[in-house]
Amino acid sequence: MEKEKRYYVQCLTDQIFVVRERALANGMSGANDRIVKSFQIARDAYQHAHAMNEVESTPEMVVPSEHNRISEKPFQWIVTGKSEA
């Protein structure tokens, strides 16, 4: 069973859809989940939630800590996984 996505859509009325961020570490939806953004069109809300979840699963690009402006070594990016806060 796949872990629940961090961002999800909740339908409040026929014309109000909110993207919420799960507050619980176990992946369950709850009353304390933060509202990220509201939409009047369901498709827009689902697209936004999907995009937010894609950003969460994409590795970060970070500059190596030993790199500095004085160095003559070539610049290299290091790809790391996002850490969970």
C-alpha positions in Angstrom: 0.0 0.0 0.0 1.4 3.4 -1.1 2.0 6.1 1.6 -0.6 8.9 1.4 0.6 12.0 -0.3 1.5 15.0 1.9 -0.9 17.3 0.0 -4.5 16.4 -0.8 -7.7 18.0 -2.0 -10.8 18.4 0.2 -14.1 19.4 -1.3 -15.8 21.9 1.1 -18.8 22.7 -1.1 -19.8 22.2 -4.8 -17.6 25.2 -5.7 -14.9 25.4 -3.0 -11.9 23.0 -3.0 -9.0 23.3 -0.7 -5.5 21.8 -0.9 -4.4 20.7 2.6 -1.1 19.6 4.0 -1.2 16.5 6.3 -0.1 17.3 9.8 0.1 13.7 11.1 3.2 11.7 10.5 1.1 8.5 10.0 -0.4 9.9 6.8 -3.9 10.2 8.0 -6.1 13.2 7.3 -7.0 15.3 10.3 -8.7 18.4 11.5 -5.4 20.1 12.2 -4.2 19.7 8.5 -3.1 23.1 7.3 -5.0 24.7 4.4 -2.5 25.6 1.7 -4.7 27.2 -1.0 -8.3 27.3 -2.0 -9.8 26.9 -5.5 -13.2 27.3 -7.2 -12.4 24.6 -9.8 -11.7 21.1 -8.7 -9.2 20.3 -11.5 -7.1 23.3 -10.5 -7.0 22.1 -6.9 -6.0 18.6 -7.9 -3.3 19.9 -10.3 -1.9 22.1 -7.5 -1.8 19.2 -5.0 -0.1 17.0 -7.5 2.5 19.6 -8.3 3.2 20.1 -4.6 3.6 16.4 -4.1 6.0 16.2 -7.0 8.1 18.9 -5.5 8.2 16.9 -2.3 9.5 13.8 -4.1 12.1 15.6 -6.2 15.7 15.5 -5.0 17.2 18.9 -4.0 20.2 20.4 -5.8 22.7 21.7 -3.3 26.1 23.4 -3.5 28.9 21.4 -1.9 29.9 23.0 1.4 33.6 22.9 0.6 33.1 25.0 -2.5 34.0 28.6 -2.2 34.6 31.6 -4.5 38.3 31.4 -4.2 38.5 27.8 -5.2 39.7 27.0 -8.7 38.1 23.5 -8.7 35.3 23.1 -11.2 31.8 23.7 -9.7 29.7 20.5 -9.2 26.1 20.0 -8.1 25.3 17.2 -5.6 21.9 15.7 -5.7 20.5 14.7 -2.3 17.1 13.4 -1.1 14.9 15.9 0.8 15.0 15.4 4.5 11.8 15.2 6.4 11.4 17.9 9.0 
